[in-house]
């Protein structure tokens, strides 16, 4: 099945769960105006992105089972995938208000739709609550139901940690590079992105395929594997690598490559690029950064870009990429595969999609 066909099949499940959610809402006696509003909120904010997070739940379930899924297995995996996409939509809808963003996925941010405004705050809460409605309807009879609830709650909490650090470190209207550091950047990335984008989809798939908390592997001497800890130890650095790559492409990628014009410099983003530059800068270069970074000014942005080139960010990034991919491959190779346990392919498929990407 091609990528386009896989996406179409996955989107078909969204139509089912959207109608199910709207039907339940209407069944509670809600007025027609509110029913239409909720449906519009779901349609506008949930299905429009790349859907990588949601579809990776289905892909991972298939890898772990080692065969094509039955219709019921596919549907359940896809529902979990859409729960991840609902979580993403909830974060983005709220994040756009906090950042006073203008567009999202090529259309005005939901809160900027004329009749919506700050009602979008409640709409974002409704997207989050829809996750738990779907989990209750489709997974309450499963032995791992409580684990699923715990996973989504925990991941949401972790992502909000990251969002808080990001918001207080790099407000758009106040530039203070003394708050920036590679360690601060790492914390933001792990908590704001890696947990929900990388660990959550895989952990959902692991629960759905009944992977236990621990199991024995026939090494010499025999050892005990904690598969969720092991998955986390690979997926969080993988998520960090993905974000660092994103930060680098914002600076180094062309609009034709990445489909947008990079704005991290003018938006005062606490990106890997500026944090690396801060670490490597001479006192004179640091002063130039302090005076020009995070300003809505094309000439100042140009000076910062020239400084990044002078410092050799491209070479530093290339060395980082080779090092981290080597470390990740080594960790993946060390996984001992047993029946009903983790498979190397889960992680290799993620790494394959990210390594050397240009958009």
C-alpha positions as CSV (number, residue, x, y, z in Angstrom):
1,X,0.0,0.0,0.0
2,X,1.4,3.4,-1.0
3,X,1.9,6.2,1.5
4,X,-1.1,8.1,0.0
5,X,-3.3,5.0,0.2
6,X,-2.3,4.4,3.8
7,X,-3.1,8.1,4.6
8,X,-6.5,7.8,2.9
9,X,-7.3,4.7,4.9
10,X,-6.3,6.4,8.2
11,X,-8.3,9.5,7.3
12,X,-11.4,7.2,6.9
13,X,-11.2,6.3,10.6
14,X,-11.2,10.0,11.4
15,X,-14.6,10.4,9.7
16,X,-15.9,7.6,11.9
17,X,-14.6,8.9,15.2
18,X,-15.6,12.5,14.4
19,X,-19.2,11.4,13.6
20,X,-19.2,9.3,16.8
21,X,-18.0,12.2,18.9
22,X,-20.5,14.7,17.3
23,X,-23.4,12.1,17.7
24,X,-22.6,11.7,21.4
25,X,-22.5,15.5,21.9
26,X,-25.8,15.9,20.1
27,X,-27.3,13.0,22.1
28,X,-26.6,15.0,25.3
29,X,-29.3,17.5,24.1
30,X,-26.9,20.1,22.9
31,X,-28.4,22.8,20.6
32,X,-27.8,22.4,16.8
33,X,-25.6,25.6,16.8
34,X,-23.2,24.0,19.3
35,X,-23.2,20.7,17.5
36,X,-22.2,22.4,14.2
37,X,-19.5,24.4,16.2
38,X,-18.0,21.2,17.7
39,X,-18.0,19.5,14.3
40,X,-16.3,22.5,12.7
41,X,-13.7,22.6,15.5
42,X,-12.8,18.9,14.9
43,X,-12.7,19.3,11.1
44,X,-10.6,22.5,11.1
45,X,-8.0,21.5,13.6
46,X,-7.5,17.7,13.7
47,X,-7.0,16.1,10.3
48,X,-4.9,18.7,8.4
49,X,-1.3,18.0,9.3
50,X,1.2,15.4,8.1
51,X,-0.4,12.8,10.5
52,X,3.0,11.2,11.1
53,X,2.3,10.8,14.8
54,X,-1.0,9.1,14.4
55,X,0.0,6.9,11.5
56,X,3.1,5.7,13.3
57,X,0.8,4.1,16.0
58,X,-0.6,1.9,13.2
59,X,2.8,1.2,11.6
60,X,4.3,0.2,15.0
61,X,1.4,-2.1,15.9
62,X,1.9,-3.8,12.5
63,X,5.7,-4.1,13.1
64,X,5.2,-5.5,16.6
65,X,2.6,-8.1,15.4
66,X,4.8,-9.0,12.4
67,X,1.8,-9.3,10.1
68,X,-1.0,-7.4,8.4
69,X,-3.7,-6.3,10.8
70,X,-7.3,-7.5,10.9
71,X,-9.9,-4.9,10.4
72,X,-10.6,-4.7,14.1
73,X,-6.9,-4.4,15.0
74,X,-6.4,-1.7,12.4
75,X,-9.4,0.3,13.6
76,X,-8.3,0.1,17.3
77,X,-4.7,1.2,16.3
78,X,-6.1,4.0,14.2
79,X,-8.3,5.2,17.0
80,X,-5.2,5.4,19.2
81,X,-3.4,7.2,16.4
82,X,-6.3,9.8,16.2
83,X,-6.1,10.2,20.0
84,X,-2.5,11.3,19.5
85,X,-3.5,13.6,16.7
86,X,-6.3,15.1,18.9
87,X,-3.6,15.7,21.6
88,X,-1.5,17.5,19.0
89,X,-4.4,19.6,17.8
90,X,-5.2,20.5,21.4
91,X,-1.6,21.7,22.0
92,X,-1.5,23.6,18.7
93,X,-4.8,25.3,19.1
94,X,-3.8,26.7,22.5
95,X,-0.2,27.3,21.5
96,X,-1.3,29.5,18.6
97,X,-3.2,31.8,21.1
98,X,-0.2,32.0,23.4
99,X,2.2,32.8,20.5
100,X,-0.3,35.1,18.7
101,X,0.4,33.1,15.6
102,X,-1.3,34.1,12.3
103,X,-1.5,30.9,10.3
104,X,-1.4,27.1,10.9
105,X,-1.2,24.5,8.2
106,X,-1.8,27.1,5.5
107,X,-5.0,28.5,6.9
108,X,-5.8,31.1,9.6
109,X,-5.3,29.9,13.2
110,X,-8.6,28.8,14.6
111,X,-8.7,31.6,17.2
112,X,-8.3,34.1,14.2
113,X,-11.5,32.8,12.5
114,X,-13.7,35.9,13.0
115,X,-16.6,34.3,14.9
116,X,-14.2,32.1,17.0
117,X,-11.8,34.4,18.9
118,X,-11.2,33.3,22.5
119,X,-13.8,30.6,22.4
120,X,-10.9,28.7,20.9
121,X,-9.6,28.3,24.5
122,X,-12.6,26.1,25.3
123,X,-12.5,24.5,21.9
124,X,-8.9,23.3,22.7
125,X,-10.2,21.8,26.0
126,X,-12.9,20.0,24.1
127,X,-10.3,18.4,21.8
128,X,-8.4,17.1,24.8
129,X,-11.6,15.8,26.4
130,X,-12.5,14.0,23.2
131,X,-9.4,11.8,23.7
132,X,-10.8,10.4,26.9
133,X,-14.2,9.9,25.4
134,X,-12.7,7.8,22.6
135,X,-10.5,5.8,25.0
136,X,-13.5,5.0,27.2
137,X,-15.7,3.9,24.3
138,X,-13.1,1.8,22.5
139,X,-10.7,0.5,25.2
140,X,-12.5,0.4,28.6
141,X,-12.9,-3.4,28.3
142,X,-9.1,-3.8,27.7
143,X,-6.8,-4.8,30.5
144,X,-4.4,-2.0,29.5
145,X,-7.1,0.8,29.7
146,X,-5.8,2.3,32.9
147,X,-2.3,2.3,31.4
148,X,-3.5,4.1,28.3
149,X,-5.2,6.8,30.5
150,X,-2.0,7.1,32.6
151,X,0.1,7.4,29.4
152,X,-2.0,10.2,27.9
153,X,-2.3,12.1,31.2
154,X,1.5,11.8,31.9
155,X,2.4,12.8,28.3
156,X,0.1,15.9,28.4
157,X,1.7,17.0,31.7
158,X,5.2,16.5,30.4
159,X,4.4,18.5,27.2
160,X,3.0,21.4,29.4
161,X,6.3,21.4,31.4
162,X,8.1,22.0,28.1
163,X,5.7,24.6,26.9
164,X,6.2,26.6,30.2
165,X,10.0,26.5,29.9
166,X,9.7,27.6,26.3
167,X,7.4,30.5,27.0
168,X,9.4,31.9,29.9
169,X,12.8,31.4,28.1
170,X,12.0,33.0,24.7
171,X,9.1,35.4,24.8
172,X,8.7,37.1,21.4
173,X,8.7,40.7,22.8
174,X,11.7,40.4,25.2
175,X,15.1,39.1,24.0
176,X,17.4,37.9,26.8
177,X,20.0,35.5,25.5
178,X,21.4,35.0,29.0
179,X,18.4,32.6,29.6
180,X,19.4,30.5,26.6
181,X,21.7,27.4,26.8
182,X,22.0,24.1,25.1
183,X,20.8,22.4,28.4
184,X,17.7,24.7,28.5
185,X,17.1,23.8,24.8
186,X,17.4,20.1,25.5
187,X,14.8,20.3,28.3
188,X,12.4,22.2,26.2
189,X,12.7,19.8,23.3
190,X,12.5,16.6,25.4
191,X,9.4,17.7,27.3
192,X,7.6,19.8,24.6
193,X,8.2,17.6,21.6
194,X,9.9,14.2,22.2
195,X,7.5,12.7,24.7
196,X,4.3,13.3,22.7
197,X,5.7,13.0,19.2
198,X,8.0,10.0,19.6
199,X,7.4,8.1,22.8
200,X,3.6,8.4,23.0
201,X,2.8,6.7,19.6
202,X,5.2,3.8,20.2
203,X,4.0,3.3,23.8
204,X,0.4,3.2,22.6
205,X,1.3,0.5,20.1
206,X,3.2,-1.4,22.8
207,X,0.2,-1.4,25.1
208,X,-2.2,-2.4,22.3
209,X,0.1,-5.4,21.4
210,X,0.3,-6.4,25.1
211,X,4.0,-5.9,25.6
212,X,4.6,-6.4,29.3
213,X,6.4,-4.1,31.7
214,X,9.4,-6.5,31.8
215,X,10.5,-9.8,30.3
216,X,13.6,-12.1,30.3
217,X,16.0,-12.2,27.3
218,X,18.3,-15.2,26.7
219,X,21.6,-13.3,27.0
220,X,24.6,-14.8,28.7
221,X,23.9,-14.5,31.7
222,X,20.1,-14.1,31.1
223,X,18.9,-10.5,31.7
224,X,15.6,-8.7,32.3
225,X,14.4,-6.0,29.8
226,X,12.1,-3.2,30.8
227,X,10.8,-2.5,27.3
228,X,9.0,0.8,28.0
229,X,12.2,2.2,29.6
230,X,14.3,0.9,26.7
231,X,11.9,2.5,24.1
232,X,12.1,5.8,26.0
233,X,15.9,5.7,26.1
234,X,15.9,5.5,22.3
235,X,12.9,7.7,21.4
236,X,13.7,10.7,23.5
237,X,17.2,11.2,21.9
238,X,15.5,10.5,18.6
239,X,13.0,13.2,19.2
240,X,15.8,15.6,20.3
241,X,17.6,14.8,17.0
242,X,14.5,15.5,15.0
243,X,14.0,18.9,16.6
244,X,17.6,19.9,16.3
245,X,17.4,18.9,12.6
246,X,14.2,21.1,12.4
247,X,16.0,24.0,14.0
248,X,19.0,23.6,11.6
249,X,16.7,23.4,8.5
250,X,14.9,26.6,9.6
251,X,18.3,28.3,9.3
252,X,19.9,26.3,6.4
253,X,17.0,25.0,4.4
254,X,15.7,26.9,1.4
255,X,11.9,27.7,1.2
256,X,11.7,25.3,-1.7
257,X,13.1,22.5,0.5
258,X,11.2,23.1,3.7
259,X,8.0,24.6,2.3
260,X,8.3,27.8,4.4
261,X,10.6,30.7,5.1
262,X,12.6,30.2,8.3
263,X,11.6,32.6,11.1
264,X,13.4,31.3,14.2
265,X,15.9,34.2,14.2
266,X,13.3,37.0,14.0
267,X,10.9,35.2,16.4
268,X,13.6,34.9,19.2
269,X,13.3,31.1,19.2
270,X,15.4,29.2,21.7
271,X,16.7,27.0,18.9
272,X,19.7,24.7,18.7
273,X,21.4,26.9,16.2
274,X,21.5,30.1,18.4
275,X,22.4,28.1,21.5
276,X,25.3,26.4,19.7
277,X,26.4,29.9,18.4
278,X,26.2,31.2,22.0
279,X,28.4,28.4,23.2
280,X,31.1,28.9,20.5
281,X,30.9,32.7,20.1
282,X,33.8,35.1,21.0
283,X,32.9,38.1,23.2
284,X,32.5,40.2,20.0
285,X,30.3,37.7,18.3
286,X,28.2,37.3,21.4
287,X,27.7,41.1,21.5
288,X,26.6,41.0,17.9
289,X,24.1,38.2,18.7
290,X,22.7,40.2,21.7
291,X,22.2,43.2,19.5
292,X,20.6,41.5,16.5
293,X,18.9,38.2,17.5
294,X,15.1,38.2,17.9
295,X,14.5,41.5,16.2
296,X,11.8,42.0,13.5
297,X,14.4,43.5,11.2
298,X,15.7,41.9,7.9
299,X,19.1,43.6,8.2
300,X,19.6,42.3,11.7
301,X,18.5,38.8,10.7
302,X,21.0,38.9,7.9
303,X,23.8,39.8,10.3
304,X,22.8,36.8,12.6
305,X,22.8,34.4,9.6
306,X,26.3,35.6,8.5
307,X,27.5,35.1,12.1
308,X,26.1,31.5,12.1
309,X,28.1,30.9,8.9
310,X,31.2,32.4,10.4
311,X,31.0,30.2,13.5
312,X,30.6,27.1,11.2
313,X,27.1,25.9,12.3
314,X,26.8,23.7,9.2
315,X,30.0,21.7,10.1
316,X,28.9,21.5,13.8
317,X,25.5,20.2,12.8
318,X,27.0,17.6,10.3
319,X,29.3,16.3,13.1
320,X,26.4,16.2,15.6
321,X,24.1,14.3,13.1
322,X,26.7,11.6,12.4
323,X,27.5,11.2,16.1
324,X,23.9,10.9,17.3
325,X,22.8,8.6,14.5
326,X,25.8,6.4,15.3
327,X,24.8,6.3,19.0
328,X,21.1,5.5,18.1
329,X,22.0,2.7,15.7
330,X,24.3,1.2,18.3
331,X,21.4,1.2,20.9
332,X,19.0,-0.2,18.4
333,X,21.4,-3.0,17.4
334,X,21.7,-4.0,21.1
335,X,18.0,-4.8,21.3
336,X,17.6,-8.6,21.8
337,X,14.4,-9.6,20.0
338,X,12.2,-12.2,21.6
339,X,8.6,-13.4,20.8
340,X,6.1,-10.8,22.1
341,X,8.8,-8.2,22.8
342,X,10.3,-5.1,21.2
343,X,11.6,-5.2,17.6
344,X,14.5,-3.2,16.2
345,X,12.4,-2.3,13.1
346,X,10.2,0.0,15.3
347,X,13.1,2.3,15.9
348,X,14.9,1.9,12.5
349,X,11.7,3.0,10.7
350,X,11.6,6.2,12.7
351,X,15.3,6.8,12.2
352,X,15.0,6.1,8.5
353,X,12.4,8.8,8.1
354,X,14.5,11.4,9.9
355,X,18.1,10.8,8.8
356,X,19.3,13.3,6.3
357,X,15.8,14.6,5.7
358,X,15.6,18.0,3.9
359,X,12.1,19.2,4.9
